[in-house]
């Protein structure tokens, strides 16, 4: 670690030089410390002299260090959650046909149902649980990897899970975005899982993540339309993508 006067610290995981005022390495995701050091305030009471912050260490701006977007707004995650709520209102208001939005075989030329089913739910409890997971881990991922990453991963996990589920059980329907939710969750958890395996410090809440994952995975027990195959496949895709991104950052 480093004193406040140093201009950088060296990540023990990948050897990169990073700012001493961040808690996470932007290149490999390794946790450097629990919380960033506080900058001394000028003219603080009780001090014999007035501390000054070096002018070269101004406020960190978005994109100044790759991978660090501390004050970024999760616009894509918010749009995904709002889209599900809008679809719910349109369906309940009888403005759209529920069966035109969900995925079932034969798809024929209606391949777009693989996309719309990610925002369609037949239960308020199922929708609430899934959207909570999407909101939490989509926001965390968007601040770390950016909005396009979250958007691509959401549809990759959701559509991939739905396709596999319809292939395994062609007589069933696939409703909701449980595969997308578990994919976002799994991708976010990869750095902490790697740190846990290596017996290194990690700052995430793996127990809370596990609880949310268990709630989403168990949803098919209450709502058969929530495919457990779609959920498992979506989570597996998220793990694979997360491991790949983690390895690229480490290299």
PyMOL commands that set and color helices and strands:
alter all, ss='L'
color gray80, all
select helices_A, chain A and resi 75-92+98-100+113-119+124-145+147-168+178-197+206-217+219-222+228-250
alter helices_A, ss='H'
color red, helices_A
select strands_A, chain A and resi 9-10+17-18+103-104+173-174
alter strands_A, ss='S'
color yellow, strands_A
deselect
rebuild
show_as cartoon
